[in-house]
Amino acid sequence: MSDITSLTLTELVKNIKDKKISSEETTKAFIDRGEKSRDLNAYITEDFSNALLKAKSFDQKPNFDLKLPGVPMAVKDLFCTKDVKTTAGSKILNNFIPPYESTVTQNIWDVGAILLGKLNCDEFAMGSSNETSFFGNVQSPIDKGLVPGGSSGGSASALAANLTPITIGTDTGGSIRQPASFTGTVGLKPTYGSCSRYGIVAFASSLDQAGPMSKDVKDCALLQEIISTYDEKDSTSIDFKRNEYSKELTNNIKGKKIGVPKEYRVDRMPKEIEDLWTKGIEYAKDCGAEIIEISLPHTNYALPTYYIVAPAEASSNLARYDGVKYGFRSKGENLIDMYEKTRSEGFGSEVQRRIMIGTYVLSSGYYDAYYLKAQKVRKLIKNDFEEAYKKVDAILTPSTPSAAFKIGEKTNDPVSMYLNDIFTVPVNLAGLPAISIPAGVDVKGYPLGLQIIGKAFDEQNILNIAYAMEEKIQFRNKITDWWIK
Amino acid sequence: MTIDLKTIKHISKLSRISVDDAKANKLAGDLNSIFDFIEKLNELNTDNVEPLTSVAETTLKSRADEVKSENIRDQILKNSPDENEDFFVVPRVVE
């Protein structure tokens, strides 16, 4: 058997079920690799000793009927984990220990998985490069000095570097799909309402969704069927019939109609992205799909809309961090002074910038011009997709407008950083599911991803298309372990 | 449209985030470039468009209005930055 940490989740589960390896051996292997990989800065909190105890206790009384029997995994530090520090990458939550568990993580522990630790992310998930975290930027395992993407950058880095067999992230504007694309991994942003938001530190509530990040599409389907449940603790959770996605996974996509939106051919799109997309179209055709040119006329307005809606919701959600009941508190001369200093010292600059944008667009005199306008355009963007889905079953686009960039390259220009999400943001605005799969590399050998966007609640269909295309693409991630001394 | 320093100070007050002059200047620059980008929406006529209120067109479920207390007061107080046995403590608000 090859090294435990390089197995896919499906292979790992099979080996544990066949009693070829124990939970303890598996957990030790991931801990060893995690300890050797601290230069990646993927973890904010390691929970290794507890993980080993849990693995030993699993082995004493194993239950192999569970879907993830004694499988260790690390999760993004945006999910509240009972009695384990949860920071959201922020100084303001640096000492926060949740007295409760998020529904999504609870679903994972309920089927036998074991928490390895909490993974780094952009502060409050606001960022596209994992450079806004209070706990420092994350290194991509792909190359030294390269960003892993964001905001689920620690998750992507840990997964690609084999520190965890699978992981979960959250996606508000591309925070699962963009880092997956940058690190040669698979990332699914489910339909809004598919995975419960209960216990996830809120960024923009009408856009946030949790989702799986994995080494291949089959693993992704398996984790999605575990984390997607109806939850009465989240009022926007939707009660629909959920598939056993991994069991119903098929590579037969003959006759599926796949749309290619002409508006995604953006100005100055690098040739390698253009070529990747063309190649993707060929792969889809090889799988028996029919390609249809479609139009999503309001695509260009998605990012400006997002940069009103998301900060507006964030400014409201983050009002709770006032230094009173939990988290960081600064000394102030009076209550107001305490609030203002706490928030000024506790939030990083990107978070402050977004709170200010959000406060402004919601403030008296500006609400109609900005927020209401954005919600109207959001409707037009959603209508675009509804029109398109009268003709096609799914939509194929690149995941990002470029491969991963260097640490520090875009930190001084917020708008150029925001442009990273140009292909992913429309999906969140319309509440649709979309998956990013690795599909090629750029001239430097850095991974590039293709995105498949589905109809609402049609995760099975995009997983099937991704599964069929993955077989044709045969992508292999080249990880050299350069960070291990 | 430009966002001036006075506006920045006003937003910072509404946001309850203190900013000094250096930070206000930096924020004004950043916000102006972001709003230049956002102004693109004005190209669109949206007079007859209904604003989106929810991406999922489902009616919210109702539930029984029951208290589901887990009695975790001590755990909650443990996260408080300045606690005594029973209360959250804040700077004096009444003279």
Interface residues (C-beta under 8 A of the other chain):
Chain A: N95 F96 I97 P99 Y100 Y192 G193 S206 E232 S235 T236 I238 D239 H298 N300 Y301 L303 P304 T305 Y307 I308 S315 A319 D322 G323 V324 K325 Y326 G327 F328 R329 G332 E333 N334 L335 I336 D337 M338 Y339 E340 K341 R343 S344 F347 Q352 R353 I355 M356 I357 T359 Y360 S363 Y370 L372 K373 A374 Q375 K376 V377 R378 K379 L380 K382 D413 P414 V415 Y418 L429 A430 G431 A456
Chain B: I3 T7 I8 I11 S12 L14 S15 R16 I17 S18 V19 L27 D30 L31 S33 I34 F37 I38 E39 K40 L41 N42 E43 L44 T46 V49 E50 P51 L52 T53 S54 V55 A56 T58 L60 K61 R63 E70 I72 Q75 I76 K78 N79 S80 P81 D82 F88 V90 P91 R92 V93
